[in-house]
Amino acid sequence: MPELPAMRVDHVGIAVESIAEAEALLFALGCEKIHEEPSEYGDFRWATYVLGGASRLELVSPEEGSESFLTDYLAENGPGLHHVTLEVADLEAAVEALEDRGVSVVDYAEFDHWGEAFVSPANPTGALFQLMEYYDGYADARDAGCRLFVDGKSL
């Protein structure tokens, strides 16, 4: 059975109708907003907040007028926990090791500076897990730089 590569919790993603409205609570909790940008998919935005040295929260909200998995999710479930992102040192090895253990991994995608895949919430935890590997240039392409990584560096 293939060994799992190094991994850690990167952030928890929370689905909201409006980042601007929802982030007030995060600020009250002591979070600092370090980043916001539209998704590569074009139908939602995401913003990153840090709390202490290693805790990350992410708010995701639909772009105005868009229809996507996120608008469907919010219509069905309302705002709340959407996903848990696990940073992995080697996405391909993680997918192979999980599938070898009988875990279904779906929606594998590659972008310029990261790769991602998802473990469906149709599992005993009910949680959607995003597996994410940061590639060279990820921090360089964003104003927040290495602050986007847990403890300032990727696996």
N, C-alpha and C positions, 0 to 999 in steps of 0.2 A: 504494500500500500504506500503510495507516495506521501512523503512528509509534508506537512503544512509549512509554508514559509512564515517568517515573522509577520505578525499583524498586531494591531492595537485599535482601540476605539479612537476615531478621528473626530467625529462630531455626531450630534443628534439633530436630525432635521425635523422642523415643525412646520406643517402646512398652515398658512394663514391667508385670509382674504386680502390683507394689506400689510406690507412690511412696516410702513410708517405708523400705522395704528398699533401694531403688535409690539414693536420694539420698545415702546415706552415701559412695558413691564420688564423687559430685559435690562433696560437702563436702571430701573428701580432696584433690580436685583444685584446691580453692580457690574453688569457686563459693559464691555467696550466694543463698539462697532468698528471693525477694521476693514470691511470690504463689502461691496455690493456690485453686482453685474447681471446682465441678462444671460440666460442659459444658452448653450450652443444650439439647443433645439428651437429657441426663439419664442417659446410660448409661456415662459415663466422667468422670474427673477429670483436670485438668491443673495442673501446677505450673511456674513459671518461675524460672530460675536465671540469675544474671549472673556473668560471668567477665571482669574488666577492664571497660573502658568501653563496648565495643560488642558483646561476645559474649553470646549468649543460647542457653540450652539449655532444652528443655521435656520434662518427663516426662509421659506420658499412661498412665493405668491404668484398667482397667474398674472400675465401681462394683460392689461385692460383690453377687453374685447376678444381675447383668445379663447379657444376651446382646446382642452388637452386632458391628459390623464389627471392633472392637478385640479382642473375645474370639476371634473367628474368626481374626484376624491372628496373635494370640499362639499359638493352637493350631496353626496351620499353620507359622509361622516362628520362634516363640519370641521372647524379648525382643531388641530391637535398633532400629536406625535405622528410623523409620517414615515421616517426611516432612521436607522442607525447605520452610520458609515464606518466601516472597518478599513483602515489603511493597511495595505498588504505590500510586502517587499517585492513580490513577484506575482502579478495577477494571473498569468497563465498557469503557473504552478499551483496557485490557490484554487483556481477553477478545477483543474485536473484532480487535485487531492480531494476536494469536496465531492465532485461527481463520483469518484472512486468509493466514497463513503455513502453513496446513495442520496446525496443532496442535489436537488435540481437547481442549476444556475442558469439564469435567463438574461436576455438583453445585454449581451457582451458588446461593448462599443469602444472604439479607439478614437482619441482626439489628439491634437498636436502635443499637448503637455500632460495628458493623463489617459488612463484606461479605466473602464468601469464595467461591472457586471452585478447582477442582483440575485439574491436568494429570495424567492417568492414568499410572501407572507402566508402562503398555504403550507405552513410548517407548524410543528407543535408549539412554538412560541407566539405565533400570530404576527411576528414582526417582519417588516421588510428590511433586509440587510443589503446595503450597497457595499460592494467590494471595490476599492479604489487604489490604483497605483499611480503615484506622482512620477512623471518623467522629467528629465532635464528641461529647464526653462519654465516650469510651472510658476515658480515664485518670481522669476525675472519678468514675466508677462503681466504681473499684477502689482499695484501700488503697495499693498500690504506686505509684499515679499515673503520672507521666511516666517513672518508672524502667522502665516496661514498654516504652518506646520506645528504639530504638537512639539513643545520644547524647542521650537525654532529650526528643526531639521526633519526631513522626511526619512522614512526607513530606507 
